[in-house]
Amino acid sequence: MSVNGSGPSYIQDMVKPYTPARALRSASAKRLAAPALRGGPKFPSAKTRRFAILAPKRWNELPIDIRTAESLHIFRCRLKTHLF
């Protein structure tokens, strides 16, 4: 994933970390930036299904303790506990 620098380059190109314009406490929350929708609201349902739109949204909805997990193993354990 783009947050910790691992993962395929094509995914890292689609998903960018959120960097606030000024120093905020939330800067350490490992959030992802959601890209702006282009083309207006003509076909919103088709655009919202795109990975580049949904991945940051779903990632940012995760609790902060999952997003800031120290390792992949801890991330998986916390995510499994959260989902089930």
mmCIF file of the N, C-alpha and C atoms, coordinates in Angstrom:
data_MODEL
# 
_entry.id   MODEL 
# 
loop_
_atom_site.group_PDB 
_atom_site.id 
_atom_site.type_symbol 
_atom_site.label_atom_id 
_atom_site.label_alt_id 
_atom_site.label_comp_id 
_atom_site.label_asym_id 
_atom_site.label_entity_id 
_atom_site.label_seq_id 
_atom_site.pdbx_PDB_ins_code 
_atom_site.Cartn_x 
_atom_site.Cartn_y 
_atom_site.Cartn_z 
_atom_site.occupancy 
_atom_site.B_iso_or_equiv 
_atom_site.pdbx_formal_charge 
_atom_site.auth_seq_id 
_atom_site.auth_comp_id 
_atom_site.auth_asym_id 
_atom_site.auth_atom_id 
_atom_site.pdbx_PDB_model_num 
ATOM 1   N N  . MET A 1 1  ? 0.847   -1.170  0.000   1.00 0.00 ? 1  MET A N  1 
ATOM 2   C CA . MET A 1 1  ? 0.000   0.000   0.000   1.00 0.00 ? 1  MET A CA 1 
ATOM 3   C C  . MET A 1 1  ? 0.885   1.223   0.000   1.00 0.00 ? 1  MET A C  1 
ATOM 4   N N  . SER A 1 2  ? 0.388   2.290   -0.463  1.00 0.00 ? 2  SER A N  1 
ATOM 5   C CA . SER A 1 2  ? 1.124   3.531   -0.588  1.00 0.00 ? 2  SER A CA 1 
ATOM 6   C C  . SER A 1 2  ? 1.481   4.147   0.758   1.00 0.00 ? 2  SER A C  1 
ATOM 7   N N  . VAL A 1 3  ? 0.787   3.785   1.801   1.00 0.00 ? 3  VAL A N  1 
ATOM 8   C CA . VAL A 1 3  ? 1.010   4.397   3.106   1.00 0.00 ? 3  VAL A CA 1 
ATOM 9   C C  . VAL A 1 3  ? 2.386   4.059   3.654   1.00 0.00 ? 3  VAL A C  1 
ATOM 10  N N  . ASN A 1 4  ? 2.794   2.810   3.541   1.00 0.00 ? 4  ASN A N  1 
ATOM 11  C CA . ASN A 1 4  ? 4.083   2.417   4.102   1.00 0.00 ? 4  ASN A CA 1 
ATOM 12  C C  . ASN A 1 4  ? 5.138   2.135   3.044   1.00 0.00 ? 4  ASN A C  1 
ATOM 13  N N  . GLY A 1 5  ? 4.834   2.409   1.784   1.00 0.00 ? 5  GLY A N  1 
ATOM 14  C CA . GLY A 1 5  ? 5.813   2.262   0.722   1.00 0.00 ? 5  GLY A CA 1 
ATOM 15  C C  . GLY A 1 5  ? 5.933   0.875   0.129   1.00 0.00 ? 5  GLY A C  1 
ATOM 16  N N  . SER A 1 6  ? 5.153   -0.076  0.608   1.00 0.00 ? 6  SER A N  1 
ATOM 17  C CA . SER A 1 6  ? 5.199   -1.410  0.022   1.00 0.00 ? 6  SER A CA 1 
ATOM 18  C C  . SER A 1 6  ? 4.027   -1.563  -0.934  1.00 0.00 ? 6  SER A C  1 
ATOM 19  N N  . GLY A 1 7  ? 4.069   -2.595  -1.720  1.00 0.00 ? 7  GLY A N  1 
ATOM 20  C CA . GLY A 1 7  ? 2.989   -2.831  -2.667  1.00 0.00 ? 7  GLY A CA 1 
ATOM 21  C C  . GLY A 1 7  ? 3.423   -2.507  -4.081  1.00 0.00 ? 7  GLY A C  1 
ATOM 22  N N  . PRO A 1 8  ? 2.649   -2.952  -5.058  1.00 0.00 ? 8  PRO A N  1 
ATOM 23  C CA . PRO A 1 8  ? 2.988   -2.718  -6.460  1.00 0.00 ? 8  PRO A CA 1 
ATOM 24  C C  . PRO A 1 8  ? 2.988   -1.231  -6.811  1.00 0.00 ? 8  PRO A C  1 
ATOM 25  N N  . SER A 1 9  ? 3.833   -0.864  -7.758  1.00 0.00 ? 9  SER A N  1 
ATOM 26  C CA . SER A 1 9  ? 3.954   0.549   -8.135  1.00 0.00 ? 9  SER A CA 1 
ATOM 27  C C  . SER A 1 9  ? 2.671   1.084   -8.761  1.00 0.00 ? 9  SER A C  1 
ATOM 28  N N  . TYR A 1 10 ? 1.911   0.239   -9.480  1.00 0.00 ? 10 TYR A N  1 
ATOM 29  C CA . TYR A 1 10 ? 0.680   0.733   -10.091 1.00 0.00 ? 10 TYR A CA 1 
ATOM 30  C C  . TYR A 1 10 ? -0.353  1.110   -9.032  1.00 0.00 ? 10 TYR A C  1 
ATOM 31  N N  . ILE A 1 11 ? -0.346  0.435   -7.886  1.00 0.00 ? 11 ILE A N  1 
ATOM 32  C CA . ILE A 1 11 ? -1.257  0.814   -6.804  1.00 0.00 ? 11 ILE A CA 1 
ATOM 33  C C  . ILE A 1 11 ? -0.755  2.081   -6.136  1.00 0.00 ? 11 ILE A C  1 
ATOM 34  N N  . GLN A 1 12 ? 0.557   2.190   -5.951  1.00 0.00 ? 12 GLN A N  1 
ATOM 35  C CA . GLN A 1 12 ? 1.108   3.395   -5.351  1.00 0.00 ? 12 GLN A CA 1 
ATOM 36  C C  . GLN A 1 12 ? 0.841   4.619   -6.217  1.00 0.00 ? 12 GLN A C  1 
ATOM 37  N N  . ASP A 1 13 ? 0.750   4.434   -7.532  1.00 0.00 ? 13 ASP A N  1 
ATOM 38  C CA . ASP A 1 13 ? 0.432   5.547   -8.425  1.00 0.00 ? 13 ASP A CA 1 
ATOM 39  C C  . ASP A 1 13 ? -1.019  5.997   -8.277  1.00 0.00 ? 13 ASP A C  1 
ATOM 40  N N  . MET A 1 14 ? -1.915  5.069   -7.932  1.00 0.00 ? 14 MET A N  1 
ATOM 41  C CA . MET A 1 14 ? -3.334  5.408   -7.795  1.00 0.00 ? 14 MET A CA 1 
ATOM 42  C C  . MET A 1 14 ? -3.685  5.952   -6.422  1.00 0.00 ? 14 MET A C  1 
ATOM 43  N N  . VAL A 1 15 ? -2.959  5.541   -5.400  1.00 0.00 ? 15 VAL A N  1 
ATOM 44  C CA . VAL A 1 15 ? -3.299  5.875   -4.021  1.00 0.00 ? 15 VAL A CA 1 
ATOM 45  C C  . VAL A 1 15 ? -2.171  6.698   -3.420  1.00 0.00 ? 15 VAL A C  1 
ATOM 46  N N  . LYS A 1 16 ? -2.473  7.930   -3.030  1.00 0.00 ? 16 LYS A N  1 
ATOM 47  C CA . LYS A 1 16 ? -1.470  8.846   -2.492  1.00 0.00 ? 16 LYS A CA 1 
ATOM 48  C C  . LYS A 1 16 ? -1.757  9.160   -1.030  1.00 0.00 ? 16 LYS A C  1 
ATOM 49  N N  . PRO A 1 17 ? -0.703  9.301   -0.217  1.00 0.00 ? 17 PRO A N  1 
ATOM 50  C CA . PRO A 1 17 ? -0.923  9.680   1.183   1.00 0.00 ? 17 PRO A CA 1 
ATOM 51  C C  . PRO A 1 17 ? -1.431  11.112  1.285   1.00 0.00 ? 17 PRO A C  1 
ATOM 52  N N  . TYR A 1 18 ? -2.253  11.357  2.289   1.00 0.00 ? 18 TYR A N  1 
ATOM 53  C CA . TYR A 1 18 ? -2.795  12.692  2.534   1.00 0.00 ? 18 TYR A CA 1 
ATOM 54  C C  . TYR A 1 18 ? -1.743  13.533  3.238   1.00 0.00 ? 18 TYR A C  1 
ATOM 55  N N  . THR A 1 19 ? -1.418  14.676  2.677   1.00 0.00 ? 19 THR A N  1 
ATOM 56  C CA . THR A 1 19 ? -0.493  15.606  3.314   1.00 0.00 ? 19 THR A CA 1 
ATOM 57  C C  . THR A 1 19 ? -1.210  16.935  3.482   1.00 0.00 ? 19 THR A C  1 
ATOM 58  N N  . PRO A 1 20 ? -1.518  17.324  4.725   1.00 0.00 ? 20 PRO A N  1 
ATOM 59  C CA . PRO A 1 20 ? -2.225  18.581  4.951   1.00 0.00 ? 20 PRO A CA 1 
ATOM 60  C C  . PRO A 1 20 ? -1.353  19.780  4.584   1.00 0.00 ? 20 PRO A C  1 
ATOM 61  N N  . ALA A 1 21 ? -1.997  20.892  4.276   1.00 0.00 ? 21 ALA A N  1 
ATOM 62  C CA . ALA A 1 21 ? -1.285  22.102  3.875   1.00 0.00 ? 21 ALA A CA 1 
ATOM 63  C C  . ALA A 1 21 ? -0.490  22.703  5.031   1.00 0.00 ? 21 ALA A C  1 
ATOM 64  N N  . ARG A 1 22 ? -0.939  22.474  6.248   1.00 0.00 ? 22 ARG A N  1 
ATOM 65  C CA . ARG A 1 22 ? -0.215  22.975  7.421   1.00 0.00 ? 22 ARG A CA 1 
ATOM 66  C C  . ARG A 1 22 ? -0.106  21.847  8.445   1.00 0.00 ? 22 ARG A C  1 
ATOM 67  N N  . ALA A 1 23 ? 0.695   22.062  9.464   1.00 0.00 ? 23 ALA A N  1 
ATOM 68  C CA . ALA A 1 23 ? 0.916   21.032  10.480  1.00 0.00 ? 23 ALA A CA 1 
ATOM 69  C C  . ALA A 1 23 ? -0.358  20.790  11.288  1.00 0.00 ? 23 ALA A C  1 
ATOM 70  N N  . LEU A 1 24 ? -0.833  19.554  11.269  1.00 0.00 ? 24 LEU A N  1 
ATOM 71  C CA . LEU A 1 24 ? -2.031  19.166  12.011  1.00 0.00 ? 24 LEU A CA 1 
ATOM 72  C C  . LEU A 1 24 ? -1.732  17.914  12.823  1.00 0.00 ? 24 LEU A C  1 
ATOM 73  N N  . ARG A 1 25 ? -2.481  17.712  13.906  1.00 0.00 ? 25 ARG A N  1 
ATOM 74  C CA . ARG A 1 25 ? -2.319  16.491  14.692  1.00 0.00 ? 25 ARG A CA 1 
ATOM 75  C C  . ARG A 1 25 ? -2.670  15.258  13.875  1.00 0.00 ? 25 ARG A C  1 
ATOM 76  N N  . SER A 1 26 ? -3.595  15.406  12.942  1.00 0.00 ? 26 SER A N  1 
ATOM 77  C CA . SER A 1 26 ? -4.026  14.262  12.137  1.00 0.00 ? 26 SER A CA 1 
ATOM 78  C C  . SER A 1 26 ? -2.994  13.858  11.086  1.00 0.00 ? 26 SER A C  1 
ATOM 79  N N  . ALA A 1 27 ? -1.908  14.596  10.966  1.00 0.00 ? 27 ALA A N  1 
ATOM 80  C CA . ALA A 1 27 ? -0.892  14.262  9.962   1.00 0.00 ? 27 ALA A CA 1 
ATOM 81  C C  . ALA A 1 27 ? -0.258  12.904  10.233  1.00 0.00 ? 27 ALA A C  1 
ATOM 82  N N  . SER A 1 28 ? -0.249  12.463  11.480  1.00 0.00 ? 28 SER A N  1 
ATOM 83  C CA . SER A 1 28 ? 0.349   11.171  11.817  1.00 0.00 ? 28 SER A CA 1 
ATOM 84  C C  . SER A 1 28 ? -0.660  10.025  11.754  1.00 0.00 ? 28 SER A C  1 
ATOM 85  N N  . ALA A 1 29 ? -1.865  10.280  11.266  1.00 0.00 ? 29 ALA A N  1 
ATOM 86  C CA . ALA A 1 29 ? -2.924  9.271   11.237  1.00 0.00 ? 29 ALA A CA 1 
ATOM 87  C C  . ALA A 1 29 ? -2.848  8.353   10.024  1.00 0.00 ? 29 ALA A C  1 
ATOM 88  N N  . LYS A 1 30 ? -1.864  8.543   9.152   1.00 0.00 ? 30 LYS A N  1 
ATOM 89  C CA . LYS A 1 30 ? -1.686  7.717   7.951   1.00 0.00 ? 30 LYS A CA 1 
ATOM 90  C C  . LYS A 1 30 ? -2.957  7.644   7.114   1.00 0.00 ? 30 LYS A C  1 
ATOM 91  N N  . ARG A 1 31 ? -3.485  8.796   6.763   1.00 0.00 ? 31 ARG A N  1 
ATOM 92  C CA . ARG A 1 31 ? -4.674  8.854   5.925   1.00 0.00 ? 31 ARG A CA 1 
ATOM 93  C C  . ARG A 1 31 ? -4.264  8.896   4.457   1.00 0.00 ? 31 ARG A C  1 
ATOM 94  N N  . LEU A 1 32 ? -5.193  8.542   3.581   1.00 0.00 ? 32 LEU A N  1 
ATOM 95  C CA . LEU A 1 32 ? -4.963  8.601   2.142   1.00 0.00 ? 32 LEU A CA 1 
ATOM 96  C C  . LEU A 1 32 ? -5.799  9.716   1.545   1.00 0.00 ? 32 LEU A C  1 
ATOM 97  N N  . ALA A 1 33 ? -5.274  10.359  0.519   1.00 0.00 ? 33 ALA A N  1 
ATOM 98  C CA . ALA A 1 33 ? -5.988  11.436  -0.160  1.00 0.00 ? 33 ALA A CA 1 
ATOM 99  C C  . ALA A 1 33 ? -6.930  10.841  -1.197  1.00 0.00 ? 33 ALA A C  1 
ATOM 100 N N  . ALA A 1 34 ? -8.176  11.290  -1.175  1.00 0.00 ? 34 ALA A N  1 
ATOM 101 C CA . ALA A 1 34 ? -9.152  10.854  -2.176  1.00 0.00 ? 34 ALA A CA 1 
ATOM 102 C C  . ALA A 1 34 ? -9.054  11.791  -3.373  1.00 0.00 ? 34 ALA A C  1 
ATOM 103 N N  . PRO A 1 35 ? -8.874  11.258  -4.575  1.00 0.00 ? 35 PRO A N  1 
ATOM 104 C CA . PRO A 1 35 ? -8.789  12.127  -5.750  1.00 0.00 ? 35 PRO A CA 1 
ATOM 105 C C  . PRO A 1 35 ? -10.127 12.788  -6.039  1.00 0.00 ? 35 PRO A C  1 
ATOM 106 N N  . ALA A 1 36 ? -10.056 13.964  -6.635  1.00 0.00 ? 36 ALA A N  1 
ATOM 107 C CA . ALA A 1 36 ? -11.276 14.687  -6.984  1.00 0.00 ? 36 ALA A CA 1 
ATOM 108 C C  . ALA A 1 36 ? -11.965 14.001  -8.158  1.00 0.00 ? 36 ALA A C  1 
ATOM 109 N N  . LEU A 1 37 ? -13.278 13.993  -8.136  1.00 0.00 ? 37 LEU A N  1 
ATOM 110 C CA . LEU A 1 37 ? -14.038 13.444  -9.263  1.00 0.00 ? 37 LEU A CA 1 
ATOM 111 C C  . LEU A 1 37 ? -14.005 14.440  -10.404 1.00 0.00 ? 37 LEU A C  1 
ATOM 112 N N  . ARG A 1 38 ? -13.689 13.955  -11.581 1.00 0.00 ? 38 ARG A N  1 
ATOM 113 C CA . ARG A 1 38 ? -13.653 14.834  -12.750 1.00 0.00 ? 38 ARG A CA 1 
ATOM 114 C C  . ARG A 1 38 ? -14.865 14.560  -13.619 1.00 0.00 ? 38 ARG A C  1 
ATOM 115 N N  . GLY A 1 39 ? -15.279 15.559  -14.350 1.00 0.00 ? 39 GLY A N  1 
ATOM 116 C CA . GLY A 1 39 ? -16.368 15.372  -15.287 1.00 0.00 ? 39 GLY A CA 1 
ATOM 117 C C  . GLY A 1 39 ? -17.742 15.659  -14.722 1.00 0.00 ? 39 GLY A C  1 
ATOM 118 N N  . GLY A 1 40 ? -17.807 16.134  -13.497 1.00 0.00 ? 40 GLY A N  1 
ATOM 119 C CA . GLY A 1 40 ? -19.089 16.479  -12.914 1.00 0.00 ? 40 GLY A CA 1 
ATOM 120 C C  . GLY A 1 40 ? -19.890 15.271  -12.486 1.00 0.00 ? 40 GLY A C  1 
ATOM 121 N N  . PRO A 1 41 ? -21.110 15.504  -12.030 1.00 0.00 ? 41 PRO A N  1 
ATOM 122 C CA . PRO A 1 41 ? -21.931 14.406  -11.501 1.00 0.00 ? 41 PRO A CA 1 
ATOM 123 C C  . PRO A 1 41 ? -22.700 13.634  -12.561 1.00 0.00 ? 41 PRO A C  1 
ATOM 124 N N  . LYS A 1 42 ? -22.188 13.573  -13.795 1.00 0.00 ? 42 LYS A N  1 
ATOM 125 C CA . LYS A 1 42 ? -22.917 12.927  -14.877 1.00 0.00 ? 42 LYS A CA 1 
ATOM 126 C C  . LYS A 1 42 ? -23.123 11.432  -14.618 1.00 0.00 ? 42 LYS A C  1 
ATOM 127 N N  . PHE A 1 43 ? -22.067 10.722  -14.248 1.00 0.00 ? 43 PHE A N  1 
ATOM 128 C CA . PHE A 1 43 ? -22.150 9.295   -13.953 1.00 0.00 ? 43 PHE A CA 1 
ATOM 129 C C  . PHE A 1 43 ? -21.489 9.008   -12.600 1.00 0.00 ? 43 PHE A C  1 
ATOM 130 N N  . PRO A 1 44 ? -22.049 9.477   -11.502 1.00 0.00 ? 44 PRO A N  1 
ATOM 131 C CA . PRO A 1 44 ? -21.364 9.316   -10.219 1.00 0.00 ? 44 PRO A CA 1 
ATOM 132 C C  . PRO A 1 44 ? -21.213 7.869   -9.781  1.00 0.00 ? 44 PRO A C  1 
ATOM 133 N N  . SER A 1 45 ? -22.165 7.003   -10.101 1.00 0.00 ? 45 SER A N  1 
ATOM 134 C CA . SER A 1 45 ? -22.049 5.621   -9.626  1.00 0.00 ? 45 SER A CA 1 
ATOM 135 C C  . SER A 1 45 ? -20.894 4.888   -10.309 1.00 0.00 ? 45 SER A C  1 
ATOM 136 N N  . ALA A 1 46 ? -20.636 5.169   -11.574 1.00 0.00 ? 46 ALA A N  1 
ATOM 137 C CA . ALA A 1 46 ? -19.526 4.528   -12.277 1.00 0.00 ? 46 ALA A CA 1 
ATOM 138 C C  . ALA A 1 46 ? -18.188 5.001   -11.725 1.00 0.00 ? 46 ALA A C  1 
ATOM 139 N N  . LYS A 1 47 ? -18.099 6.257   -11.358 1.00 0.00 ? 47 LYS A N  1 
ATOM 140 C CA . LYS A 1 47 ? -16.837 6.793   -10.854 1.00 0.00 ? 47 LYS A CA 1 
ATOM 141 C C  . LYS A 1 47 ? -16.556 6.365   -9.425  1.00 0.00 ? 47 LYS A C  1 
ATOM 142 N N  . THR A 1 48 ? -17.593 6.206   -8.616  1.00 0.00 ? 48 THR A N  1 
ATOM 143 C CA . THR A 1 48 ? -17.352 5.842   -7.223  1.00 0.00 ? 48 THR A CA 1 
ATOM 144 C C  . THR A 1 48 ? -16.921 4.399   -7.064  1.00 0.00 ? 48 THR A C  1 
ATOM 145 N N  . ARG A 1 49 ? -17.081 3.592   -8.093  1.00 0.00 ? 49 ARG A N  1 
ATOM 146 C CA . ARG A 1 49 ? -16.651 2.192   -8.023  1.00 0.00 ? 49 ARG A CA 1 
ATOM 147 C C  . ARG A 1 49 ? -15.165 2.031   -8.294  1.00 0.00 ? 49 ARG A C  1 
ATOM 148 N N  . ARG A 1 50 ? -14.562 3.041   -8.809  1.00 0.00 ? 50 ARG A N  1 
ATOM 149 C CA . ARG A 1 50 ? -13.148 2.946   -9.147  1.00 0.00 ? 50 ARG A CA 1 
ATOM 150 C C  . ARG A 1 50 ? -12.290 2.729   -7.907  1.00 0.00 ? 50 ARG A C  1 
ATOM 151 N N  . PHE A 1 51 ? -11.260 1.939   -8.059  1.00 0.00 ? 51 PHE A N  1 
ATOM 152 C CA . PHE A 1 51 ? -10.354 1.639   -6.945  1.00 0.00 ? 51 PHE A CA 1 
ATOM 153 C C  . PHE A 1 51 ? -9.729  2.901   -6.371  1.00 0.00 ? 51 PHE A C  1 
ATOM 154 N N  . ALA A 1 52 ? -9.333  3.812   -7.241  1.00 0.00 ? 52 ALA A N  1 
ATOM 155 C CA . ALA A 1 52 ? -8.662  5.031   -6.784  1.00 0.00 ? 52 ALA A CA 1 
ATOM 156 C C  . ALA A 1 52 ? -9.561  5.896   -5.912  1.00 0.00 ? 52 ALA A C  1 
ATOM 157 N N  . ILE A 1 53 ? -10.870 5.743   -6.038  1.00 0.00 ? 53 ILE A N  1 
ATOM 158 C CA . ILE A 1 53 ? -11.808 6.504   -5.216  1.00 0.00 ? 53 ILE A CA 1 
ATOM 159 C C  . ILE A 1 53 ? -12.145 5.732   -3.952  1.00 0.00 ? 53 ILE A C  1 
ATOM 160 N N  . LEU A 1 54 ? -12.452 4.454   -4.101  1.00 0.00 ? 54 LEU A N  1 
ATOM 161 C CA . LEU A 1 54 ? -12.915 3.669   -2.957  1.00 0.00 ? 54 LEU A CA 1 
ATOM 162 C C  . LEU A 1 54 ? -11.813 3.270   -1.985  1.00 0.00 ? 54 LEU A C  1 
ATOM 163 N N  . ALA A 1 55 ? -10.625 3.001   -2.478  1.00 0.00 ? 55 ALA A N  1 
ATOM 164 C CA . ALA A 1 55 ? -9.548  2.558   -1.581  1.00 0.00 ? 55 ALA A CA 1 
ATOM 165 C C  . ALA A 1 55 ? -9.233  3.593   -0.504  1.00 0.00 ? 55 ALA A C  1 
ATOM 166 N N  . PRO A 1 56 ? -9.016  4.870   -0.854  1.00 0.00 ? 56 PRO A N  1 
ATOM 167 C CA . PRO A 1 56 ? -8.761  5.852   0.208   1.00 0.00 ? 56 PRO A CA 1 
ATOM 168 C C  . PRO A 1 56 ? -9.940  6.016   1.159   1.00 0.00 ? 56 PRO A C  1 
ATOM 169 N N  . LYS A 1 57 ? -11.140 5.947   0.621   1.00 0.00 ? 57 LYS A N  1 
ATOM 170 C CA . LYS A 1 57 ? -12.327 6.103   1.468   1.00 0.00 ? 57 LYS A CA 1 
ATOM 171 C C  . LYS A 1 57 ? -12.404 4.985   2.501   1.00 0.00 ? 57 LYS A C  1 
ATOM 172 N N  . ARG A 1 58 ? -12.239 3.752   2.058   1.00 0.00 ? 58 ARG A N  1 
ATOM 173 C CA . ARG A 1 58 ? -12.303 2.608   2.976   1.00 0.00 ? 58 ARG A CA 1 
ATOM 174 C C  . ARG A 1 58 ? -11.128 2.613   3.955   1.00 0.00 ? 58 ARG A C  1 
ATOM 175 N N  . TRP A 1 59 ? -9.939  2.959   3.471   1.00 0.00 ? 59 TRP A N  1 
ATOM 176 C CA . TRP A 1 59 ? -8.768  3.016   4.344   1.00 0.00 ? 59 TRP A CA 1 
ATOM 177 C C  . TRP A 1 59 ? -8.973  4.056   5.445   1.00 0.00 ? 59 TRP A C  1 
ATOM 178 N N  . ASN A 1 60 ? -9.461  5.237   5.082   1.00 0.00 ? 60 ASN A N  1 
ATOM 179 C CA . ASN A 1 60 ? -9.647  6.308   6.058   1.00 0.00 ? 60 ASN A CA 1 
ATOM 180 C C  . ASN A 1 60 ? -10.750 5.987   7.062   1.00 0.00 ? 60 ASN A C  1 
ATOM 181 N N  . GLU A 1 61 ? -11.646 5.067   6.729   1.00 0.00 ? 61 GLU A N  1 
ATOM 182 C CA . GLU A 1 61 ? -12.709 4.663   7.657   1.00 0.00 ? 61 GLU A CA 1 
ATOM 183 C C  . GLU A 1 61 ? -12.212 3.680   8.713   1.00 0.00 ? 61 GLU A C  1 
ATOM 184 N N  . LEU A 1 62 ? -11.050 3.086   8.493   1.00 0.00 ? 62 LEU A N  1 
ATOM 185 C CA . LEU A 1 62 ? -10.501 2.154   9.483   1.00 0.00 ? 62 LEU A CA 1 
ATOM 186 C C  . LEU A 1 62 ? -10.085 2.915   10.741  1.00 0.00 ? 62 LEU A C  1 
ATOM 187 N N  . PRO A 1 63 ? -10.190 2.280   11.900  1.00 0.00 ? 63 PRO A N  1 
ATOM 188 C CA . PRO A 1 63 ? -9.716  2.917   13.132  1.00 0.00 ? 63 PRO A CA 1 
ATOM 189 C C  . PRO A 1 63 ? -8.215  3.209   13.053  1.00 0.00 ? 63 PRO A C  1 
ATOM 190 N N  . ILE A 1 64 ? -7.796  4.230   13.759  1.00 0.00 ? 64 ILE A N  1 
ATOM 191 C CA . ILE A 1 64 ? -6.398  4.672   13.679  1.00 0.00 ? 64 ILE A CA 1 
ATOM 192 C C  . ILE A 1 64 ? -5.424  3.600   14.153  1.00 0.00 ? 64 ILE A C  1 
ATOM 193 N N  . ASP A 1 65 ? -5.812  2.776   15.113  1.00 0.00 ? 65 ASP A N  1 
ATOM 194 C CA . ASP A 1 65 ? -4.884  1.743   15.587  1.00 0.00 ? 65 ASP A CA 1 
ATOM 195 C C  . ASP A 1 65 ? -4.600  0.698   14.508  1.00 0.00 ? 65 ASP A C  1 
ATOM 196 N N  . ILE A 1 66 ? -5.520  0.505   13.586  1.00 0.00 ? 66 ILE A N  1 
ATOM 197 C CA . ILE A 1 66 ? -5.282  -0.416  12.470  1.00 0.00 ? 66 ILE A CA 1 
ATOM 198 C C  . ILE A 1 66 ? -4.386  0.253   11.429  1.00 0.00 ? 66 ILE A C  1 
ATOM 199 N N  . ARG A 1 67 ? -4.681  1.513   11.094  1.00 0.00 ? 67 ARG A N  1 
ATOM 200 C CA . ARG A 1 67 ? -3.892  2.224   10.081  1.00 0.00 ? 67 ARG A CA 1 
ATOM 201 C C  . ARG A 1 67 ? -2.447  2.434   10.505  1.00 0.00 ? 67 ARG A C  1 
ATOM 202 N N  . THR A 1 68 ? -2.198  2.529   11.803  1.00 0.00 ? 68 THR A N  1 
ATOM 203 C CA . THR A 1 68 ? -0.842  2.802   12.285  1.00 0.00 ? 68 THR A CA 1 
ATOM 204 C C  . THR A 1 68 ? -0.158  1.554   12.840  1.00 0.00 ? 68 THR A C  1 
ATOM 205 N N  . ALA A 1 69 ? -0.603  0.388   12.447  1.00 0.00 ? 69 ALA A N  1 
ATOM 206 C CA . ALA A 1 69 ? 0.009   -0.865  12.919  1.00 0.00 ? 69 ALA A CA 1 
ATOM 207 C C  . ALA A 1 69 ? 1.491   -0.895  12.549  1.00 0.00 ? 69 ALA A C  1 
ATOM 208 N N  . GLU A 1 70 ? 2.291   -1.424  13.460  1.00 0.00 ? 70 GLU A N  1 
ATOM 209 C CA . GLU A 1 70 ? 3.744   -1.414  13.291  1.00 0.00 ? 70 GLU A CA 1 
ATOM 210 C C  . GLU A 1 70 ? 4.240   -2.417  12.259  1.00 0.00 ? 70 GLU A C  1 
ATOM 211 N N  . SER A 1 71 ? 3.490   -3.469  12.022  1.00 0.00 ? 71 SER A N  1 
ATOM 212 C CA . SER A 1 71 ? 3.925   -4.486  11.063  1.00 0.00 ? 71 SER A CA 1 
ATOM 213 C C  . SER A 1 71 ? 2.713   -5.033  10.314  1.00 0.00 ? 71 SER A C  1 
ATOM 214 N N  . LEU A 1 72 ? 2.990   -5.769  9.257   1.00 0.00 ? 72 LEU A N  1 
ATOM 215 C CA . LEU A 1 72 ? 1.918   -6.377  8.473   1.00 0.00 ? 72 LEU A CA 1 
ATOM 216 C C  . LEU A 1 72 ? 1.163   -7.409  9.299   1.00 0.00 ? 72 LEU A C  1 
ATOM 217 N N  . HIS A 1 73 ? 1.874   -8.164  10.122  1.00 0.00 ? 73 HIS A N  1 
ATOM 218 C CA . HIS A 1 73 ? 1.232   -9.169  10.976  1.00 0.00 ? 73 HIS A CA 1 
ATOM 219 C C  . HIS A 1 73 ? 0.254   -8.507  11.952  1.00 0.00 ? 73 HIS A C  1 
ATOM 220 N N  . ILE A 1 74 ? 0.674   -7.441  12.601  1.00 0.00 ? 74 ILE A N  1 
ATOM 221 C CA . ILE A 1 74 ? -0.199  -6.731  13.543  1.00 0.00 ? 74 ILE A CA 1 
ATOM 222 C C  . ILE A 1 74 ? -1.383  -6.120  12.802  1.00 0.00 ? 74 ILE A C  1 
ATOM 223 N N  . PHE A 1 75 ? -1.124  -5.560  11.613  1.00 0.00 ? 75 PHE A N  1 
ATOM 224 C CA . PHE A 1 75 ? -2.201  -4.992  10.800  1.00 0.00 ? 75 PHE A CA 1 
ATOM 225 C C  . PHE A 1 75 ? -3.251  -6.051  10.487  1.00 0.00 ? 75 PHE A C  1 
ATOM 226 N N  . ARG A 1 76 ? -2.805  -7.228  10.047  1.00 0.00 ? 76 ARG A N  1 
ATOM 227 C CA . ARG A 1 76 ? -3.743  -8.305  9.701   1.00 0.00 ? 76 ARG A CA 1 
ATOM 228 C C  . ARG A 1 76 ? -4.563  -8.753  10.905  1.00 0.00 ? 76 ARG A C  1 
ATOM 229 N N  . CYS A 1 77 ? -3.907  -8.901  12.054  1.00 0.00 ? 77 CYS A N  1 
ATOM 230 C CA . CYS A 1 77 ? -4.622  -9.325  13.269  1.00 0.00 ? 77 CYS A CA 1 
ATOM 231 C C  . CYS A 1 77 ? -5.676  -8.301  13.671  1.00 0.00 ? 77 CYS A C  1 
ATOM 232 N N  . ARG A 1 78 ? -5.296  -7.028  13.667  1.00 0.00 ? 78 ARG A N  1 
ATOM 233 C CA . ARG A 1 78 ? -6.236  -5.971  14.061  1.00 0.00 ? 78 ARG A CA 1 
ATOM 234 C C  . ARG A 1 78 ? -7.373  -5.832  13.058  1.00 0.00 ? 78 ARG A C  1 
ATOM 235 N N  . LEU A 1 79 ? -7.058  -5.964  11.772  1.00 0.00 ? 79 LEU A N  1 
ATOM 236 C CA . LEU A 1 79 ? -8.098  -5.870  10.747  1.00 0.00 ? 79 LEU A CA 1 
ATOM 237 C C  . LEU A 1 79 ? -9.084  -7.022  10.875  1.00 0.00 ? 79 LEU A C  1 
ATOM 238 N N  . LYS A 1 80 ? -8.582  -8.218  11.106  1.00 0.00 ? 80 LYS A N  1 
ATOM 239 C CA . LYS A 1 80 ? -9.459  -9.380  11.272  1.00 0.00 ? 80 LYS A CA 1 
ATOM 240 C C  . LYS A 1 80 ? -10.362 -9.202  12.488  1.00 0.00 ? 80 LYS A C  1 
ATOM 241 N N  . THR A 1 81 ? -9.810  -8.712  13.584  1.00 0.00 ? 81 THR A N  1 
ATOM 242 C CA . THR A 1 81 ? -10.605 -8.456  14.786  1.00 0.00 ? 81 THR A CA 1 
ATOM 243 C C  . THR A 1 81 ? -11.669 -7.404  14.510  1.00 0.00 ? 81 THR A C  1 
ATOM 244 N N  . HIS A 1 82 ? -11.309 -6.373  13.774  1.00 0.00 ? 82 HIS A N  1 
ATOM 245 C CA . HIS A 1 82 ? -12.250 -5.290  13.449  1.00 0.00 ? 82 HIS A CA 1 
ATOM 246 C C  . HIS A 1 82 ? -13.388 -5.784  12.551  1.00 0.00 ? 82 HIS A C  1 
ATOM 247 N N  . LEU A 1 83 ? -13.060 -6.607  11.574  1.00 0.00 ? 83 LEU A N  1 
ATOM 248 C CA . LEU A 1 83 ? -14.069 -7.058  10.613  1.00 0.00 ? 83 LEU A CA 1 
ATOM 249 C C  . LEU A 1 83 ? -14.954 -8.171  11.155  1.00 0.00 ? 83 LEU A C  1 
ATOM 250 N N  . PHE A 1 84 ? -14.414 -9.021  12.009  1.00 0.00 ? 84 PHE A N  1 
ATOM 251 C CA . PHE A 1 84 ? -15.179 -10.158 12.505  1.00 0.00 ? 84 PHE A CA 1 
ATOM 252 C C  . PHE A 1 84 ? -15.313 -10.041 13.981  1.00 0.00 ? 84 PHE A C  1 
# 
